[in-house]
Amino acid sequence: MASENLTPQKWAFRLTHILNTVQSVETRFPVDVKTLAKDFSHDLYPDDPITLVKGGDLPKFEGGLFAAPPGKKGWGIIYNNSMDSPGRINFTLAHEFGHYLLHRNDYPDGIQCGEQDMVKWDSEYGIIEQQANVFAANLLMPLDDFRAQIAAKAKVSFDEISHCADRYSVSLIAATLRWIQFTERQALLVVAREGLILWARSSPSAYKAGIYYKTSGWPPIPVPTGSLASGSFSGVDRRAPVAIGEGVWHTDPCEEMVIFSDSYDFTISVVQF
């Protein structure tokens, strides 16, 4: 059977509808991607299913979608078995499942994905990686359920982000990225390493207000002096919101909290105006 030409969102919605129908509220989350990928692919594409999902030695990659060896049919999803974060593994599996549904016919030799493929959700980084991330986010963290955990107008806390990461078995950065997509607050997510901004993402209302950082194709931007991420505050719980004066992250004052990534080598600043 030929692949159906669905968008990443529609594939995720289709699977979400199935899971909502067959699972109880108590067992709905987190999504068991290993079982879902095998069962769904066997039902829909019995001549081209996912037959293998496991960890493996992938020193340069987070995970990959691999075609079966000659003489065998189907596909395998393999994640880097050196990863020790269940959330990071789960998102990787969903990401590769997305590649299977969306891209396997265009990439018959398979696709291998690195760290940046999993955490950068903008289309500038690569359209197929962005599509796989959109699929994974919608499958693992449906917006209706996420909004039931954190209201769209609510100021977010570290505990709430951590709760969502645990509920959906995703990394803290994946949960934060999902929140920044739907919050109605002016908010900014900034990822930094060694005092330099790697990339940033704005909520829709923040972007409209001109609160954003351009990083793609630009020289590295230092973390602003006076911000929590810069180390300007000592003796404070950086996971709790700290008042930041005007002119630091933007012309307006704001609150900032810093989340140390549970599995990646960087920090995440959540800035709320």
C-alpha positions, 0 to 999 in steps of 0.5 A, a space after each residue: 500500500 502506498 503511503 498516505 499523503 498526510 501532514 505531520 499534524 494529521 498523522 498525529 491527530 489520527 493516532 491520537 484519536 486511536 489512542 483516545 478510543 482504545 485507552 483509558 484516562 489512567 493509561 493514556 500517557 505517556 505514549 508507548 511509542 515502541 508498541 504503537 509504531 510496530 502495531 500501527 505500521 503492521 496494520 496500515 502497511 503490512 508489506 512495509 512495516 516497522 519490525 524493530 525498535 531498539 537501542 544501538 551503538 550510534 555514537 554520532 546520532 540520537 537515532 535513525 530510521 533504517 531500511 531492513 537488510 537485503 532480503 528482508 522487508 520493513 524498517 527499524 528504528 534505532 536510538 543511541 543507547 548511550 542516552 540515559 534520559 527516558 524522555 529524550 529516548 521517547 521523543 527520539 522514537 516518536 521523531 523517527 516514527 514520524 520519519 517513517 510515516 512521512 519520509 521513508 519513500 523519499 529516503 529509501 536508505 533511511 535517515 539518521 538524526 543528530 542532537 540538533 535535529 531533536 531540539 531545533 523545531 524551526 523549519 530553517 534547520 531542515 524541513 524534514 526534521 521540522 516535520 518529524 518534530 511537529 509530528 512527535 510533539 503532537 503525538 506525545 503532547 496533544 494540545 488539549 491535554 497540555 492545556 489542561 495541565 497549564 492554562 494558556 494565559 497562566 504564568 508557567 513554573 518549573 514544577 509545571 514544566 517538569 510535571 508535563 515532561 514526566 507526564 508525557 515522558 519527554 525532555 524538559 526542553 521538549 515540554 518547554 517548546 510545546 508550552 511556548 507554542 500555545 501560551 498566550 503570554 509574551 514569553 521567550 525561550 532561550 537556549 545557551 551554552 558557555 555564555 552564548 545564545 545558541 538559539 531562541 524561540 518566542 511565543 506568538 504574542 511575544 514575536 508580534 511584540 518584537 520580542 525575539 532573537 535572530 540566531 540563524 546565520 548570525 554571529 554568536 550572541 552573548 547572554 545579556 548581562 544582568 540576566 539570570 542565565 549570565 550568573 548575575 544573581 547568586 544565592 537564588 533558586 534559578 528554577 524559581 522566577 526572578 525579577 529582571 529589570 528593563 533593558 536586559 532581555 527586552 525594553 520591558 521588565 520580565 521574570 526569568 527562570 533557568 532550567 538546566 537541561 536533563 540530558 543536553 549540554 546547555 541551559 534553558 532560560 524561560 523569560 516571561 513578560 
